[in-house]
Every structure is written in structure tokens, then in C-alpha cells.
Amino acid sequence: MVTSNEETTSVVIAQEDREAAETLIKLSQDTRYQPVEEEDAAPSSTLSLQQVSKAPQKSCSCEKCKAKEKQHSKKDDKISMESTKGKTEVDDTDETLMILQEWSHTNPDPVKKLFNGAADVAELFSEPIKKQLTMSDVENGQCRLMLGKQQVQKKMLPLLEHSEIPQGKTEGLDVSVYGPNGEVQTMKFKMWGEDTPVLTSGWKDFVDEYKLEKHRDFLTIWMFRHRVTRGICFAIDSTRFSVTGPLSSRISKSVFPNPN
């Protein structure tokens, strides 16, 4: 039989156990919300944000949104066109190289080429200058044919008397220029700046007359003194090739080893 003292002891022990259990529960709750646990939870939160950012966005199908998307598309196309505007791709094909090498090595007789064998026109022809027409040679704002300084000094100036050599800012020398069909036009042979020889004052009419085009047309240019008038003249022959743009450095160096 249990005594009253034993019953009291049993009750006391039961209360202590209950208090101990409550203490453990409290400690467990406090530990669960420590900062360490919050830091451990951070990757889970970050991953959730990443997953949200990677989720595909639904496109709106309303007419207003479609119009806005179309407007942005046109704007992007315009920016793309403006970024490529003015950029001309160089021609670097082996076919162009072979064709122009053959052309550069030929030295046609200008009397037969331009004057139908009328040898009494010229007293003496210079060595020819050869060049590819550039944009600046044919555009309306320039109106001149640029000639290489060293080429002119070496091949053409020896035909001139000292008083005929263009100097700096002078008006230049009146010359007669014979085109591919043998017709003649009056132009000026002068220097731009200090030492850039050009044909001008009539060159634009020459371009229009023969429908010359940048990149595709290649010129062979001679200087000579007219046998009768004793005036200085130029003879220009044009050959057109299927060239798509400015020549690459590789082709230019092979075809025009001394362009200046």
C-alpha cells in the first residue's frame, strides 16, 4: 500500500518532469530561430529568386502591346542599318587578282587605242599611270581626278617645260584631254595643296560622258605634247571589271606596287 509520503513524492517527480520537458521545448524553439539558421536559409531564398527570374514571361497579345513591339522592332532595324551604313566590303577574290594582274601588265598603244592610228597627233607619250576610280574621283562634290604624286613626277613632269609645271595655289595648266572615243575636252592640270596633282575643271563632264563608276572602272592615263599645237594633252582609256568594291591591300600591292 502506498503511503501519503510516497504519493507526494510521485506528484513532485511528475511536475519536475513536466517542467524539464517544457524547458527542452523552449530551448529547441530558441535554437531554431538563431541567425545561423537564417543564414542557412538564405541559399534557398536566393535559388527561389533565380528560379523566378528564369521563368518564361508571358507575352501580351493585346493590340496595344503588339503595336509597341512592332515599333521597337522597326527601331532596332533602323539602328542596325545605320551601323552598317557607309561600310563597303573590299574585294579580295583570287579571280579579281588574276584579272587585274593581267590588265596591269598590258601596255596598250594609245595611238591605236584612242586615235585610230593617227600618229601625227602626238610627239611623245609618257609612261602610263594606272588607277582604280575611287568614290572621291566620281562624286559630285569633288569634280577632280586625283593622280599619284610620285607617278606624275616620274612619268609626266619630264615632258613639261619648267614654266608649265603646276605650282601650289596657281590656277594650273590648260590641257586637252582625249577620252576613250577620241573626243577631246578642256581641263586644268594643277596641284591641290602643295603637291597633289589633279585633273579638274571639266573632269565631272568627262565622268558623265563616259558614265564612269567608282571601283568598277580602271583608267590608263598618258600625257603627251600635241605635235601641231605643242600644247600639253592627256589621253585616258577606261576598262570596266566586275569588281565589287575597293581592292584589298593584298590585291592593291600586287596590281599597283607604287600607287603614289
C-alpha contacts under 8 A as a table, 3 or more apart, distances in Angstrom:
res1	aa1	res2	aa2	distance
2	V	6	E	6.12
2	V	7	E	6.86
3	T	6	E	5.20
3	T	7	E	6.43
4	S	7	E	5.07
4	S	8	T	6.30
5	N	8	T	5.14
5	N	9	T	6.23
6	E	9	T	5.06
6	E	10	S	6.16
7	E	10	S	5.08
7	E	11	V	6.30
8	T	11	V	5.13
8	T	12	V	6.20
9	T	12	V	5.10
9	T	13	I	6.19
10	S	13	I	5.25
10	S	14	A	6.28
11	V	14	A	5.13
11	V	15	Q	6.41
12	V	15	Q	5.23
12	V	16	E	6.39
13	I	16	E	5.15
13	I	17	D	6.23
14	A	17	D	5.16
14	A	18	R	6.28
15	Q	18	R	5.00
15	Q	19	E	6.18
16	E	19	E	5.05
16	E	20	A	6.02
17	D	20	A	5.05
17	D	21	A	6.12
18	R	21	A	5.08
18	R	22	E	6.22
19	E	22	E	5.03
19	E	23	T	6.13
20	A	23	T	5.03
20	A	24	L	6.26
21	A	24	L	5.14
21	A	25	I	6.24
22	E	25	I	5.07
22	E	26	K	6.18
23	T	26	K	5.07
23	T	27	L	6.16
24	L	27	L	5.09
24	L	28	S	6.06
25	I	28	S	5.05
25	I	29	Q	6.25
26	K	29	Q	5.11
26	K	30	D	6.23
27	L	30	D	5.08
27	L	31	T	6.17
28	S	31	T	5.26
28	S	32	R	6.23
29	Q	32	R	5.16
29	Q	33	Y	6.82
30	D	33	Y	5.65
30	D	34	Q	6.77
31	T	34	Q	5.36
32	R	37	E	6.70
33	Y	37	E	6.37
33	Y	38	E	7.20
34	Q	37	E	5.54
34	Q	38	E	6.84
35	P	38	E	4.87
35	P	39	E	6.24
36	V	39	E	5.13
36	V	40	D	6.20
37	E	40	D	5.01
37	E	41	A	6.25
38	E	41	A	5.00
38	E	42	A	6.50
39	E	42	A	5.16
39	E	43	P	7.88
40	D	43	P	6.75
40	D	44	S	7.99
41	A	44	S	5.49
41	A	45	S	6.62
42	A	45	S	5.04
42	A	46	T	6.17
43	P	46	T	4.96
43	P	47	L	5.97
44	S	47	L	5.22
44	S	48	S	6.26
45	S	48	S	5.11
45	S	49	L	6.52
46	T	49	L	5.12
46	T	50	Q	6.30
47	L	50	Q	5.02
47	L	51	Q	6.05
48	S	51	Q	5.08
48	S	52	V	6.26
49	L	52	V	5.01
49	L	53	S	6.20
50	Q	53	S	5.02
50	Q	54	K	6.18
51	Q	54	K	5.23
51	Q	55	A	6.23
52	V	55	A	5.21
60	C	65	C	6.32
60	C	66	K	7.70
61	S	65	C	6.74
61	S	66	K	6.59
62	C	65	C	5.55
62	C	66	K	6.36
63	E	66	K	5.06
63	E	67	A	6.15
64	K	67	A	5.23
64	K	68	K	6.34
65	C	68	K	5.02
65	C	69	E	6.18
66	K	69	E	5.12
66	K	70	K	6.20
67	A	70	K	5.11
67	A	71	Q	6.21
68	K	71	Q	5.06
68	K	72	H	6.31
69	E	72	H	5.16
69	E	73	S	6.17
70	K	73	S	5.01
70	K	74	K	6.31
71	Q	74	K	5.25
71	Q	75	K	6.30
72	H	75	K	5.01
72	H	76	D	6.20
73	S	76	D	5.15
73	S	77	D	6.26
74	K	77	D	5.06
74	K	78	K	6.21
75	K	78	K	5.12
75	K	79	I	6.29
76	D	79	I	5.14
76	D	80	S	6.19
77	D	80	S	5.07
77	D	81	M	6.21
78	K	81	M	5.11
78	K	82	E	6.15
79	I	82	E	5.14
79	I	83	S	6.16
80	S	83	S	5.20
80	S	84	T	6.58
81	M	84	T	5.36
81	M	85	K	5.99
82	E	85	K	4.96
84	T	87	K	5.69
88	T	245	G	6.50
88	T	246	P	7.64
89	E	244	T	7.86
89	E	245	G	6.17
89	E	246	P	7.38
90	V	244	T	7.34
90	V	245	G	5.13
90	V	246	P	4.91
90	V	247	L	5.47
90	V	248	S	5.45
91	D	96	T	7.52
91	D	243	V	6.71
91	D	244	T	5.89
91	D	245	G	5.44
91	D	246	P	6.02
91	D	247	L	4.99
91	D	248	S	5.70
92	D	96	T	7.16
92	D	97	L	7.46
92	D	247	L	6.45
92	D	248	S	5.21
92	D	250	R	7.35
92	D	251	I	6.70
93	T	96	T	5.38
93	T	97	L	6.46
94	D	97	L	4.93
94	D	98	M	6.22
95	E	98	M	5.32
95	E	99	I	6.26
96	T	99	I	5.22
96	T	100	L	6.07
96	T	243	V	6.89
97	L	100	L	5.39
97	L	101	Q	6.00
97	L	251	I	5.69
97	L	254	S	7.98
97	L	255	V	7.72
98	M	101	Q	5.17
98	M	102	E	6.33
99	I	102	E	5.37
99	I	103	W	6.35
100	L	103	W	4.84
100	L	104	S	5.94
100	L	255	V	6.41
101	Q	104	S	5.15
101	Q	105	H	6.32
101	Q	254	S	7.24
101	Q	255	V	5.54
102	E	105	H	5.37
102	E	106	T	6.64
103	W	106	T	5.45
104	S	107	N	7.75
104	S	130	K	7.48
104	S	255	V	6.14
104	S	256	F	7.87
107	N	128	P	7.89
108	P	113	K	6.97
109	D	112	K	5.52
109	D	113	K	5.96
110	P	113	K	4.70
110	P	114	L	5.52
110	P	115	F	7.12
110	P	222	W	7.94
110	P	235	A	7.40
111	V	114	L	5.68
111	V	115	F	4.96
111	V	116	N	6.34
111	V	117	G	5.12
111	V	118	A	6.34
111	V	119	A	6.08
112	K	115	F	5.76
112	K	116	N	4.86
112	K	117	G	4.52
112	K	118	A	7.60
113	K	116	N	6.42
113	K	117	G	7.78
113	K	180	P	7.73
113	K	237	D	7.90
114	L	178	Y	7.66
114	L	179	G	7.33
114	L	180	P	5.82
114	L	181	N	6.33
114	L	182	G	5.08
114	L	235	A	7.59
114	L	237	D	7.55
115	F	118	A	5.40
115	F	119	A	7.73
115	F	121	V	7.89
115	F	182	G	5.84
118	A	121	V	6.21
119	A	122	A	6.39
120	D	123	E	7.29
120	D	227	R	6.48
121	V	226	H	5.81
121	V	227	R	5.55
121	V	228	V	7.24
122	A	125	F	6.95
122	A	224	F	6.21
122	A	225	R	5.92
122	A	226	H	4.82
122	A	227	R	5.05
123	E	224	F	6.93
123	E	225	R	5.84
123	E	226	H	6.09
123	E	227	R	4.94
124	L	224	F	5.57
124	L	225	R	6.39
125	F	222	W	6.35
125	F	223	M	5.84
125	F	224	F	4.59
125	F	225	R	7.47
126	S	155	K	5.86
126	S	156	M	5.86
126	S	159	L	7.42
126	S	222	W	5.65
126	S	223	M	5.33
126	S	224	F	6.18
127	E	155	K	5.58
127	E	156	M	7.52
127	E	222	W	6.44
127	E	223	M	7.92
128	P	155	K	7.45
128	P	220	T	6.07
128	P	221	I	5.20
128	P	222	W	4.77
128	P	223	M	7.72
129	I	151	Q	6.78
129	I	152	V	7.92
129	I	155	K	7.90
129	I	219	L	7.94
129	I	220	T	5.77
129	I	221	I	5.06
129	I	222	W	6.60
130	K	218	F	7.22
130	K	219	L	5.55
130	K	220	T	4.66
130	K	221	I	6.32
130	K	256	F	7.71
131	K	218	F	5.72
131	K	219	L	5.43
131	K	220	T	6.93
131	K	256	F	7.58
131	K	259	P	7.58
132	Q	214	K	7.74
132	Q	215	H	6.08
132	Q	216	R	7.52
132	Q	217	D	6.28
132	Q	218	F	4.47
132	Q	219	L	6.38
133	L	137	D	6.00
133	L	138	V	7.42
133	L	213	E	7.15
133	L	214	K	5.00
133	L	215	H	5.42
133	L	216	R	7.33
133	L	217	D	5.92
133	L	218	F	6.02
133	L	219	L	7.28
134	T	137	D	5.24
134	T	138	V	6.95
134	T	214	K	4.99
134	T	215	H	5.77
134	T	246	P	7.55
135	M	138	V	5.58
135	M	139	E	5.94
135	M	214	K	5.28
135	M	215	H	7.51
136	S	139	E	5.44
136	S	142	Q	6.23
137	D	142	Q	6.89
137	D	143	C	6.99
137	D	144	R	5.96
137	D	145	L	5.17
137	D	146	M	6.71
137	D	214	K	7.46
138	V	142	Q	7.33
138	V	143	C	6.87
138	V	144	R	7.66
138	V	145	L	7.88
138	V	204	K	7.23
138	V	207	V	6.69
138	V	212	L	7.44
138	V	213	E	6.96
138	V	214	K	6.47
139	E	142	Q	5.94
139	E	143	C	6.95
140	N	143	C	5.97
140	N	204	K	7.35
143	C	200	T	6.23
143	C	201	S	7.31
143	C	202	G	7.72
143	C	203	W	5.92
143	C	204	K	5.07
144	R	198	V	6.21
144	R	199	L	5.49
144	R	200	T	4.46
144	R	201	S	7.43
144	R	203	W	5.61
144	R	204	K	6.97
145	L	198	V	5.38
145	L	199	L	5.08
145	L	200	T	6.57
145	L	203	W	6.78
146	M	196	T	7.39
146	M	197	P	6.32
146	M	198	V	4.57
146	M	199	L	6.73
147	L	151	Q	7.60
147	L	152	V	6.99
147	L	196	T	7.26
147	L	197	P	5.48
147	L	198	V	5.56
147	L	199	L	7.82
147	L	260	N	7.77
148	G	151	Q	5.24
148	G	152	V	6.14
148	G	196	T	7.30
148	G	197	P	6.91
148	G	259	P	6.11
148	G	260	N	4.13
149	K	152	V	5.29
149	K	153	Q	6.19
149	K	195	D	6.72
149	K	196	T	5.88
149	K	197	P	6.13
149	K	260	N	5.49
150	Q	153	Q	5.05
150	Q	154	K	6.02
150	Q	260	N	5.26
151	Q	154	K	5.25
151	Q	155	K	5.84
151	Q	156	M	7.61
151	Q	258	N	7.65
151	Q	259	P	7.21
151	Q	260	N	6.05
152	V	155	K	5.35
152	V	156	M	4.98
152	V	157	L	6.20
152	V	197	P	7.44
153	Q	156	M	6.00
153	Q	157	L	5.18
153	Q	158	P	7.47
154	K	157	L	6.74
154	K	158	P	7.28
155	K	158	P	6.81
156	M	159	L	5.72
156	M	160	L	7.39
156	M	223	M	6.17
157	L	160	L	5.28
157	L	165	I	6.96
158	P	161	E	7.76
159	L	224	F	7.33
159	L	225	R	7.61
160	L	163	S	7.94
160	L	164	E	5.81
160	L	165	I	6.33
160	L	232	I	7.91
161	E	164	E	5.29
161	E	165	I	6.78
162	H	165	I	5.61
164	E	173	L	6.65
165	I	173	L	7.71
166	P	170	T	6.83
166	P	172	G	5.31
166	P	173	L	6.46
166	P	189	F	7.21
166	P	190	K	5.25
166	P	191	M	6.09
167	Q	170	T	5.83
167	Q	172	G	7.43
167	Q	190	K	7.36
167	Q	191	M	6.37
167	Q	194	E	7.48
168	G	190	K	7.88
168	G	191	M	5.54
168	G	192	W	6.79
168	G	193	G	5.99
168	G	194	E	4.72
168	G	195	D	6.78
169	K	191	M	7.01
169	K	192	W	7.25
169	K	193	G	6.88
169	K	194	E	7.49
170	T	190	K	7.43
170	T	191	M	7.82
171	E	188	K	7.90
171	E	190	K	6.80
172	G	188	K	5.87
172	G	189	F	5.47
172	G	190	K	4.21
172	G	191	M	7.11
173	L	188	K	5.48
173	L	189	F	5.07
173	L	190	K	6.28
174	D	186	T	6.98
174	D	187	M	6.00
174	D	188	K	4.83
174	D	189	F	6.43
174	D	232	I	7.82
175	V	186	T	5.85
175	V	187	M	5.48
175	V	188	K	5.88
175	V	189	F	6.52
175	V	231	G	7.03
175	V	232	I	5.42
175	V	233	C	5.21
175	V	234	F	7.19
176	S	184	V	6.21
176	S	185	Q	5.67
176	S	186	T	4.72
176	S	187	M	6.29
176	S	231	G	7.79
176	S	232	I	6.79
176	S	233	C	4.63
176	S	234	F	6.25
177	V	184	V	5.31
177	V	185	Q	5.16
177	V	186	T	6.11
177	V	187	M	6.80
177	V	233	C	5.66
177	V	234	F	4.61
177	V	235	A	5.73
177	V	236	I	7.30
178	Y	181	N	7.83
178	Y	182	G	5.45
178	Y	183	E	5.46
178	Y	184	V	4.35
178	Y	185	Q	6.52
178	Y	233	C	7.57
178	Y	234	F	6.11
178	Y	235	A	4.67
178	Y	236	I	6.18
179	G	182	G	5.24
179	G	183	E	5.66
179	G	184	V	6.41
179	G	206	F	7.79
179	G	235	A	6.19
179	G	236	I	5.22
179	G	237	D	6.35
180	P	183	E	7.55
180	P	235	A	7.98
180	P	236	I	6.27
180	P	237	D	4.91
180	P	238	S	6.55
185	Q	202	G	7.20
185	Q	206	F	7.69
186	T	201	S	7.88
186	T	202	G	6.48
187	M	199	L	6.55
187	M	200	T	5.77
187	M	201	S	5.13
187	M	202	G	5.04
187	M	203	W	6.76
188	K	199	L	5.62
188	K	200	T	5.18
188	K	201	S	5.65
188	K	202	G	7.64
189	F	197	P	7.18
189	F	198	V	5.92
189	F	199	L	4.82
189	F	200	T	6.63
190	K	197	P	5.73
190	K	198	V	5.67
190	K	199	L	6.65
190	K	200	T	7.69
191	M	194	E	6.47
191	M	195	D	5.72
191	M	196	T	5.09
191	M	197	P	4.48
191	M	198	V	6.09
192	W	195	D	6.43
192	W	196	T	4.94
192	W	197	P	6.27
192	W	198	V	6.91
193	G	196	T	6.32
199	L	203	W	6.54
200	T	203	W	5.12
200	T	204	K	7.83
201	S	204	K	7.66
202	G	205	D	5.41
202	G	206	F	6.54
203	W	206	F	4.94
203	W	207	V	6.33
204	K	207	V	5.05
204	K	208	D	6.31
205	D	208	D	5.08
205	D	209	E	5.93
206	F	209	E	5.03
206	F	210	Y	6.33
207	V	210	Y	5.57
207	V	211	K	5.61
207	V	212	L	5.13
208	D	211	K	4.87
208	D	212	L	6.79
212	L	217	D	6.33
213	E	216	R	5.89
213	E	217	D	5.72
214	K	217	D	6.32
215	H	218	F	7.61
215	H	243	V	6.40
215	H	244	T	7.01
215	H	245	G	5.38
215	H	246	P	5.75
215	H	247	L	7.99
216	R	240	R	5.47
216	R	241	F	5.32
216	R	242	S	6.14
216	R	243	V	5.18
216	R	244	T	7.13
216	R	245	G	7.53
217	D	238	S	6.33
217	D	239	T	5.66
217	D	240	R	4.44
217	D	241	F	6.48
218	F	238	S	5.66
218	F	239	T	5.24
218	F	240	R	6.19
218	F	241	F	7.72
219	L	236	I	6.59
219	L	237	D	5.67
219	L	238	S	4.67
219	L	239	T	6.46
220	T	236	I	5.74
220	T	237	D	5.19
220	T	238	S	6.49
221	I	234	F	6.90
221	I	235	A	5.78
221	I	236	I	4.64
221	I	237	D	6.60
222	W	234	F	5.54
222	W	235	A	5.14
222	W	236	I	6.54
223	M	232	I	7.24
223	M	233	C	5.74
223	M	234	F	4.44
223	M	235	A	6.39
224	F	232	I	5.99
224	F	233	C	5.28
224	F	234	F	6.17
224	F	235	A	7.80
225	R	230	R	5.65
225	R	231	G	5.60
225	R	232	I	4.63
225	R	233	C	5.80
226	H	229	T	5.57
226	H	230	R	4.76
226	H	231	G	5.39
226	H	232	I	6.34
226	H	233	C	6.57
227	R	230	R	5.58
243	V	246	P	7.96
247	L	250	R	7.95
247	L	251	I	6.04
247	L	252	S	5.86
248	S	251	I	5.38
248	S	252	S	6.08
249	S	252	S	5.06
249	S	253	K	6.02
250	R	253	K	5.59
250	R	254	S	6.55
251	I	254	S	5.15
251	I	255	V	6.03
252	S	255	V	5.23
252	S	256	F	5.36
252	S	257	P	7.11
253	K	256	F	5.40
253	K	257	P	4.79
253	K	258	N	7.84
254	S	257	P	5.80
256	F	259	P	5.34
